[in-house]
Amino acid sequence: MPNRSEVAYFGAGPAPLPTPVIEASAQAFINFNDTGLSLAELSHRSPTANKILADAKDALAALYDIPTDEYDIIFMQAGGTGEFSAAVQNLVGCWIETRRRKAVADLGEGKDEEVLERVKRDIENELKVDYLVTGSWSLKASQEATRLLGAKFVNVAVDARKSNNGKFGKIPDESEWKLTPKGSAFTYMCDNETVDGVEFPSFPKSLQQDDERIVVADMSSNFVSKKLDIRKYSVIFGGAQKNLGITGITVVIIRKSLLSLVPPPTFLHALSPVIPTSGALPPIMFSFSTIAANNSLYNTLPIFNLYVATLVLQSLVSTYGKVDGQEEVANRKAKLIYDTLDAHPDLYHVVPDKSVRSRMNVCVRIISGQKPGGSVTPDEAKEKAFLAGAEKRGLLGLKGHRSVGGLRASNYNAVPPEHMQKLVDWLVEFAKSQ
Ligand SMILES: Cc1ncc(COP(=O)(O)O)c(C=O)c1O
């Protein structure tokens, strides 16, 4: 059985954790701070749990410079996938509540029937949610919106496959996007597409131009890996199991002003069948305002899992202060591997276009040379040989996602530069042997 020091792990998620975090978490699982109890045995309502929660929020706010008077940080469950549903249900609810309040203001109190009819008309004529579909995860999120709301309310503003031979790998120019001009309930983007290795190189300009646009970003796989202007987003979410910690908690950073826009459930019931009630009424566990009002402790939050994330965040703060320092390291490691791959274009083909290469998930096919015109033929036998050689060298978790094939090297925060160097050494050695 290999020792931890003998393996370098590049899995896409669950992903590596810093070894000191693993060690401290293991100790906390056995006997937390000499209490004689495992942290997993302690109440989520104890002062200990509250301190862990407060520490996590403080560290995250420090790393990202989150204006905490305007934004709340909450911890939920059900992973990134849970947020695909929660984003729709909460934010469509916000949109409806805004329209309901406007109707009440225009028509006066006590005009319940007229208000209801007005909001029904608004929904039928104006409600849209916008999706930027740039990879497999934003596709899944858009499918969930369609399942919850019905297709007529979902505007796929861009489907990146359409301009790239049916495959993800490029983000079409913003001039080609068909965003709802004004007033969509939200615009959804996945900042880093884990499966396809596609990352937005910067915040889209067209989303910036409209102050009122509510932008939701899935940052599950590039969380705390780069500096952000938080105010450009209304909701940022991420499952913990890549850069943040272990599976079981999901972090949500949300603009506080959205939390009060909750329509009365009876009003939502009365809107059916114009809109399915499930499209705007989250299960209580998915209600952002309920979770925020209860400091993430509406029900039993897995405090041990939160503790792991707290340790990760605190170690980033103590090493770098702000996220910028981590960003530099991530960029350096990403450059090292991409430069190596680019130096062998007849053997290694980076799947996504250069303009959108992910700094976190490096997707590669091993090919049998380039054809004129740039088309490539993957060589699965070579890929198998590469992976077998990698395993012998303790380089693990490199198999590409089944929908893309080839190799995927995830360059998460906890992958040390020495591990990336070992992988690069094997890439070079393999290339020389061909
Ligand atoms: C970008 C992204 N979003 C969402 C998900 C889904 O996360 P979960 O499995 O936690 O539901 C993943 C999982 O890998 C992901 O990479």
PDBQT file of the ligand as one rigid body, heavy atoms in Angstrom, charges set to zero:
ROOT
HETATM    1  C1  LIG A 501     -18.766  22.879 -11.918  1.00  0.00    +0.000 C 
HETATM    2  C2  LIG A 501     -19.587  21.865 -11.215  1.00  0.00    +0.000 A 
HETATM    3  N1  LIG A 501     -20.841  22.170 -10.879  1.00  0.00    +0.000 NA
HETATM    4  C3  LIG A 501     -21.622  21.290 -10.227  1.00  0.00    +0.000 A 
HETATM    5  C4  LIG A 501     -21.165  20.040  -9.907  1.00  0.00    +0.000 A 
HETATM    6  C5  LIG A 501     -22.069  19.084  -9.201  1.00  0.00    +0.000 C 
HETATM    7  O1  LIG A 501     -21.655  18.991  -7.905  1.00  0.00    +0.000 OA
HETATM    8  P1  LIG A 501     -22.234  17.912  -6.863  1.00  0.00    +0.000 P 
HETATM    9  O2  LIG A 501     -21.757  16.584  -7.298  1.00  0.00    +0.000 OA
HETATM   10  O3  LIG A 501     -21.677  18.398  -5.578  1.00  0.00    +0.000 OA
HETATM   11  O4  LIG A 501     -23.723  18.025  -6.916  1.00  0.00    +0.000 OA
HETATM   12  C6  LIG A 501     -19.853  19.678 -10.218  1.00  0.00    +0.000 A 
HETATM   13  C7  LIG A 501     -19.329  18.341  -9.849  1.00  0.00    +0.000 C 
HETATM   14  O5  LIG A 501     -18.271  17.951 -10.174  1.00  0.00    +0.000 OA
HETATM   15  C8  LIG A 501     -19.055  20.616 -10.900  1.00  0.00    +0.000 A 
HETATM   16  O6  LIG A 501     -17.787  20.318 -11.232  1.00  0.00    +0.000 OA
ENDROOT
TORSDOF 0
